[in-house]
Amino acid sequence: MNIVLELVKVLFAFVLVMGIVPLLIWLERKISAWIQGRVGPNRVGPFGLLQPLADVVKLLFKEDIVPTNADKGMYFFAPLLAMVAPVILFAFIPFGPDIVLADYTFKLQVCDFGVSILFFMAVLSTAVFAVAFGGWASNNKYSLLGGIRAASQLVSYELILSGSFLYILLKWNTLSFRELIEKQAAYGWTIVSDFPFSLLFFILFFIAALAENKRAPFDLPEAEPELVGGYHTEYSSMKFAMFFMGEYIAITVMCFCMSVMFLGGYHFPGVVDVSGNFLNALLGLAVILAKVFILIFIYMWIRWTLPRFRYDILMRLSWHYLLPLTVILILVKALI
Amino acid sequence: MKKFLTCTYLNLIPGFILTFRRMVMTIFGGHFTIQYPEEHYPFRQGFRGEHRLKQDELGRPKCVACLMCQTACPANCITIVATESPWPDREKVPQSFQIDLLRCIYCGMCEEACPCDAIELTPKHMQAAYFREDKVYDLTRLLHNTE
């Protein structure tokens, strides 16, 4: 019985994260349209909500081209990894409070263990391989350049992410996302309870997360004017769609992670208690989704406002400014 | 470090405010999009599109087949065959009046040349057709070429 419940939960988590993706694609197109004074997709379904579905159908019927000199194994593996890695990341995110069913406590988190933040970081860094493999296996100079750019960018910004995780460890003395939320519920959200540090680390984490997700203004791995399409130049049909979906899943998971680390996760004062009934869990899910969508909106707002960085500026930003700042802040925090 | 601290990162804030304001304005109806097949851009007075031959109050074509427009036309797209008028107030009427819209450059010289204000350019601009012959307008078509 419990195993069935757990399987249902895993399925629910998967459907949740996969269901957000088309919504994000729609939202991205709508927000870009609004910011540019356009209307956006409005023909397919109400408010154009079925547009992503139409896109998927189109992509399914496209010809799946494999370059003659591509490294076949890696060429097929890269999009798979690009999509699977962020989905695995979601397993560590608690997306709602516990539900108590008679004698069984049902956690709304796929995989809860003491060091989930460490696992989160470990799986997060596999995202580099997807783009690097994809870029290299396509046997195309633009793809390769995109892959190299992506690899160096992700590696340099991952350090800032790790610094922020270290800060969370210093502040809350835990490596479990669930405990993190419980502590934030008890002592106030990270972003308000430790004011100057938390806000700075939130901004640092946010910038690094943008770079980690290859979002504008850090979207150099797929800069169209310079690299045709970057690491996915040679990908077509569903393989391209998998890269695309993987990117949006990664954004979703990053925003979930940020809301758990800094904004109290599913906790909102007065809305969610610890009674463990079903309605409470639903409210908690609504709260965390609201936080995630606000963060995603900021992601998109940034994308459609700022132009792309030049590559040396991107690297200098990371290694000369943000990384020393992170290190200094951690040292100061550790001393206090 | 000094450059980082003194450079203009704060200048990003007005940009963000601008895009946000633009977004809110667009949501509340301030968009520039015209939903094309249903809506059309309202053309101004004097837009030069397809031609039309006017009729007088008795329903007769105003044209007196003077060939002024044919002479004025820089693209040689007007072909008029005149015949004797059945009415006493004019000498000639057009037997056939053809305008090859594929040759026409929509300069409006015919409209200017016409002494009795019989030809004019309408705002009609949807020029798609399946055959070339469809775009050679004859007298009846030109007389009834209204929006």
Interface residues (C-beta under 8 A of the other chain):
Chain A: I31 A33 W34 I35 Q36 G37 R38 V39 W301 I302 W304 T305 L306 H320 Y321
Chain B: M1 F4 L12 G15 F16 L18 T19 F20 R22 M23 M25 T26 I27 G30 H31 F32 T33 Q35
